[in-house]
Amino acid sequence: MLEDRTTRGPWPTAYPPGYAVVDVETTGLARDDRIVSAAVYRLDARGEVEDHWYTLVNPERDPGPVWIHGLTSDVLEGAPLFAEIAAELSARLEGRVLVAHNAVFDWSMLAREYARAQRQAPVRQRLCTIALSKELALPLPNHKLESLAAHFGVVQRQAHHALDDARVLAEAFRPSLRAAAREGVRLPLLECRPLTEWSDAPVRPTIGRQSSYGQGSWRPSRKRPPCPYPNPGRYEVDKPLKQGMRVAFSGDTSIERELLEDRATEAGLHVASSVSRLTSLLVTNDPGSGTSKTAKARQFGTPVIDEAAFGQLLRDVAPADPS
């Protein structure tokens, strides 16, 4: 342990040597959506800002929700392609833990962009500030970035602008990191696995230049780690989800399946590939379908909810019962 005056105690030697606080704005949430802007704040081991960087990115298609990120086709037409900024971005991520608010989303978008550019992101671990705030038991009304910022007195100037969101997160992460060090909290670091498999997907109109890398989507090739919590049983209506619950998914979802599953895993849920008597919950947007999972859910009396309701429940998953 190293002494650090900012925490009035020893600094954990197991903590990472540096962080890259990242925010990306995108054309949407689906597998074939693209990044339209990206920002990185580099922080040292104790959360002090070293520098920051921001770029627009030509998504080679329509910009998506302009009313959210404010970036029109005209603005993005002259922006560089992701492949053209990948090297600079890599230099800023190299050797650092990627930090983001709902980090699985930012990581997934970055990993797919790198894969399209036939490169690999130099990121080995990520840290989600939502997970960290839960570890610290911060008294937040919800897990929105604006709530985390307000808790630490950070003023948000331009929400959904990648550079300002990254700044806000960096300023909120610093006191979170120091609180974790002071209280001896183990940081909730997760492995970043590269995306390796290509599959064709429909494309939407491009902006300006055409891509030289082809169109399609990427999916991760991986096996999920086992859930560390015991199964507390079935989900009950009007009660929160609890860590360890077995959740299965069936049918199409508006958010890509891997992203939903990653969010569930990060919340401490067990993602099940099938439905059995032990399944706590089935998530499907079409409960009347004849899939094997919905049929088994009816047979076993497994609770069924839709994707939107599941997303709401993910915001506040109850901790597992003490062992």
C-alpha positions in Angstrom: 0.0 0.0 0.0 1.3 3.5 -0.8 0.5 6.6 1.3 -1.7 9.1 -0.4 -2.7 12.4 1.3 -5.9 12.8 -0.7 -7.4 9.7 0.9 -5.7 10.2 4.4 -4.5 6.7 4.2 -2.7 4.0 2.2 -3.5 3.8 -1.6 -4.3 0.3 -2.7 -1.3 -1.1 -4.7 -3.7 -3.4 -6.6 -5.5 -0.5 -8.2 -4.8 0.2 -11.9 -2.0 2.7 -12.9 -4.3 4.8 -15.0 -7.8 5.2 -16.5 -9.4 6.4 -19.7 -12.8 7.9 -19.1 -14.8 7.4 -22.3 -18.1 8.6 -23.7 -19.4 7.9 -27.2 -22.5 9.2 -28.9 -24.1 6.8 -31.4 -26.7 6.4 -34.1 -28.6 4.1 -31.9 -28.3 1.0 -29.7 -28.5 -1.9 -32.2 -25.7 -4.1 -33.4 -25.3 -2.2 -36.7 -25.3 1.3 -35.2 -22.3 3.4 -35.4 -20.3 6.0 -33.3 -20.8 9.7 -34.3 -18.5 11.2 -31.6 -16.1 10.1 -29.0 -14.3 11.7 -26.1 -11.5 10.4 -23.7 -10.3 11.9 -20.5 -7.0 10.3 -19.4 -6.6 10.1 -15.6 -3.6 9.0 -13.5 -3.8 6.3 -10.9 -5.5 8.6 -8.4 -8.0 10.1 -10.7 -6.3 13.4 -11.6 -6.9 14.6 -15.2 -3.8 14.3 -17.5 -5.5 15.4 -20.8 -8.6 15.1 -22.9 -9.5 14.5 -26.5 -12.6 14.7 -28.6 -13.5 13.9 -32.2 -16.5 13.6 -34.5 -16.8 10.4 -36.5 -18.5 9.9 -39.8 -20.9 6.9 -39.2 -21.3 6.2 -43.0 -25.0 6.2 -42.5 -27.8 8.4 -41.1 -27.0 10.0 -37.8 -29.9 8.6 -35.9 -31.4 10.6 -32.9 -30.2 14.1 -33.8 -32.6 15.4 -31.2 -30.4 13.7 -28.6 -26.8 14.2 -29.7 -27.4 17.2 -32.0 -25.1 15.9 -34.8 -26.7 16.3 -38.3 -25.6 14.7 -41.5 -24.2 18.0 -42.7 -22.0 18.2 -39.6 -20.8 14.6 -39.8 -20.2 14.5 -43.6 -16.7 16.0 -43.3 -15.7 14.1 -40.2 -13.1 11.4 -40.2 -14.0 7.7 -40.5 -13.5 5.6 -37.4 -10.6 3.8 -39.1 -8.9 7.2 -39.5 -9.0 8.0 -35.8 -8.5 4.5 -34.5 -4.7 4.9 -34.0 -5.1 8.2 -32.0 -7.8 6.6 -29.9 -5.7 3.5 -29.3 -2.9 5.7 -28.0 -5.2 7.2 -25.5 -6.7 3.9 -24.3 -3.4 1.8 -24.3 -2.5 0.5 -20.8 -5.5 2.0 -19.1 -8.8 0.8 -17.6 -11.7 2.0 -19.7 -14.2 3.9 -17.4 -17.7 4.7 -18.6 -21.2 5.1 -17.3 -22.9 1.8 -18.3 -19.5 0.7 -19.6 -20.7 -2.4 -21.4 -22.4 -0.1 -23.9 -19.5 2.1 -24.7 -17.1 -0.9 -24.8 -19.4 -2.8 -27.2 -19.7 0.1 -29.5 -15.9 0.7 -29.5 -15.1 -3.0 -30.0 -17.4 -3.2 -33.0 -15.9 -0.1 -34.6 -12.4 -1.5 -34.1 -13.5 -4.8 -35.6 -15.0 -3.1 -38.7 -11.7 -1.3 -39.1 -9.9 -4.7 -38.9 -8.2 -3.7 -35.7 -8.4 -4.6 -32.0 -9.0 -2.1 -29.2 -6.1 -2.0 -26.8 -8.4 -2.4 -23.7 -8.2 -5.3 -21.3 -10.5 -4.2 -18.5 -13.4 -1.8 -18.0 -15.0 -0.2 -15.0 -18.6 0.8 -14.9 -19.3 3.8 -12.7 -22.9 2.5 -12.1 -21.4 -0.7 -10.6 -18.9 1.4 -8.6 -21.6 3.6 -7.1 -23.4 0.5 -6.0 -20.3 -0.9 -4.4 -19.9 2.4 -2.5 -23.7 2.4 -1.6 -24.0 6.0 -2.8 -27.4 7.4 -1.9 -28.5 8.1 -5.5 -32.2 8.3 -6.5 -31.3 6.4 -9.7 -28.3 5.5 -11.8 -28.3 8.3 -14.3 -25.1 10.2 -14.9 -26.9 13.5 -13.9 -27.7 11.9 -10.5 -24.1 10.8 -10.0 -22.9 14.3 -11.0 -25.3 16.1 -8.7 -24.2 13.9 -5.8 -20.6 15.1 -6.2 -21.6 18.7 -7.1 -20.4 18.4 -10.7 -22.2 20.8 -13.1 -23.3 19.3 -16.4 -23.1 21.9 -19.1 -24.2 20.0 -22.2 -25.8 16.6 -21.7 -25.3 14.0 -24.6 -22.2 15.9 -25.9 -19.4 13.3 -25.6 -16.8 15.7 -24.4 -18.9 17.2 -21.7 -20.3 13.9 -20.6 -16.7 12.5 -20.3 -15.7 15.6 -18.3 -18.6 15.2 -15.9 -17.9 11.5 -15.5 -14.2 12.1 -14.9 -15.0 14.7 -12.2 -17.4 12.3 -10.5 -15.1 9.3 -10.9 -12.3 11.0 -9.0 -14.1 11.2 -5.6 -15.6 7.8 -6.2 -12.2 6.3 -6.7 -10.8 8.0 -3.6 -13.8 6.9 -1.6 -13.2 3.3 -2.8 -9.5 3.5 -1.8 -10.3 5.0 1.6 -12.9 2.3 2.4 -10.8 -0.5 1.0 -13.4 -1.3 -1.7 -12.3 -3.7 -4.5 -12.9 -2.0 -7.8 -15.6 -3.8 -10.0 -13.2 -4.5 -12.9 -14.5 -6.6 -15.8 -12.6 -8.2 -18.7 -13.0 -6.7 -22.1 -13.2 -9.5 -24.7 -12.5 -8.7 -28.4 -15.2 -9.2 -31.0 -14.2 -11.8 -33.5 -17.1 -13.0 -35.6 -18.6 -11.3 -38.6 -22.2 -11.7 -39.8 -24.1 -9.9 -42.5 -26.8 -7.4 -41.5 -29.1 -4.9 -43.2 -27.5 -1.4 -43.7 -29.0 2.1 -43.7 -28.1 5.0 -46.0 -24.5 6.3 -45.6 -23.2 9.8 -45.1 -20.8 11.1 -47.7 -18.0 8.5 -48.2 -18.6 4.8 -48.6 -16.8 2.4 -46.3 -14.0 0.3 -47.7 -14.5 -2.4 -45.0 -17.9 -3.7 -46.0 -21.1 -3.7 -43.9 -22.3 -6.1 -41.2 -22.2 -6.6 -37.5 -20.0 -8.2 -35.0 -20.7 -10.5 -32.1 -18.5 -11.7 -29.2 -17.1 -15.2 -29.1 -17.0 -16.0 -25.4 -18.3 -18.0 -22.6 -19.8 -16.1 -19.7 -18.3 -16.6 -16.2 -20.6 -18.4 -13.7 -22.8 -16.2 -11.6 -21.3 -15.9 -8.1 -24.6 -15.7 -6.3 -27.1 -18.4 -5.3 -30.5 -18.4 -7.0 -33.0 -16.7 -4.7 -36.0 -18.1 -6.6 -38.6 -16.7 -8.9 -39.2 -13.0 -9.6 -42.3 -11.5 -7.9 -44.3 -8.8 -9.4 -43.8 -5.3 -7.9 -40.6 -6.4 -6.2 -37.0 -5.8 -7.4 -34.9 -8.4 -9.1 -32.3 -9.9 -6.8 -28.7 -10.9 -7.6 -28.5 -14.6 -8.5 -31.9 -14.8 -10.3 -31.8 -16.9 -13.4 -33.0 -14.8 -16.4 -33.7 -16.2 -19.9 -34.4 -14.2 -23.1 -36.6 -15.2 -26.0 -37.4 -13.6 -29.4 -36.3 -10.2 -30.9 -35.3 -7.3 -28.7 -34.9 -3.6 -29.6 -31.5 -3.6 -27.8 -29.2 -6.3 -29.1 -29.3 -9.5 -27.2 -25.6 -9.5 -26.2 -25.9 -6.0 -24.7 -29.0 -7.0 -22.6 -27.2 -10.1 -21.4 -24.1 -8.2 -20.5 -26.2 -5.7 -18.5 -27.9 -8.6 -16.7 -24.6 -10.2 -15.9 -23.0 -7.0 -14.6 -26.1 -6.5 -12.4 -25.3 -9.9 -10.8 -28.0 -12.0 -12.6 -27.5 -15.5 -14.0 -28.2 -15.5 -17.8 -29.7 -18.8 -18.7 -29.7 -20.3 -22.2 -33.0 -22.2 -21.6 -36.0 -22.2 -19.4 -36.4 -24.8 -16.5 -38.2 -25.1 -13.2 -35.3 -23.1 -11.7 -35.7 -20.1 -14.1 -36.6 -16.9 -12.2 -37.9 -14.9 -15.1 -38.3 -15.0 -18.9 -37.9 -11.7 -20.9 -39.7 -11.6 -24.2 -41.6 -9.0 -26.3 -43.9 -11.7 -27.7 -45.2 -13.8 -24.8 -47.8 -15.4 -27.1 -45.2 -16.9 -29.5 -44.7 -20.6 -29.8 -41.0 -20.7 -29.0 -39.8 -23.5 -26.8 -38.8 -21.0 -24.1 -42.3 -19.4 -23.9 -43.9 -22.8 -24.0 -41.8 -24.0 -21.1 -42.4 -20.8 -19.2 -46.2 -21.5 -19.4 -45.6 -25.1 -18.4 -43.5 -24.2 -15.3 -45.4 -21.0 -14.4 -42.3 -18.9 -14.9 -43.0 -15.2 -14.6 -42.8 -13.4 -18.0 -42.1 -9.7 -18.6 -41.2 -7.6 -21.7 -37.9 -5.9 -22.5 -39.0 -2.4 -21.3 -40.1 -3.7 -17.9 -36.8 -5.6 -17.6 -34.8 -2.5 -18.4 -36.6 -0.6 -15.6 -35.9 -3.5 -13.2 -32.2 -3.6 -14.1 -31.8 0.0 -12.7 -32.1 -1.2 -9.1 -31.2 -4.9 -8.6 -31.3 -5.9 -5.0 -28.1 -7.4 -3.5 -27.9 -11.1 -2.9 -28.8 -12.4 0.6 -25.7 -12.7 2.9 -24.3 -16.2 2.8 
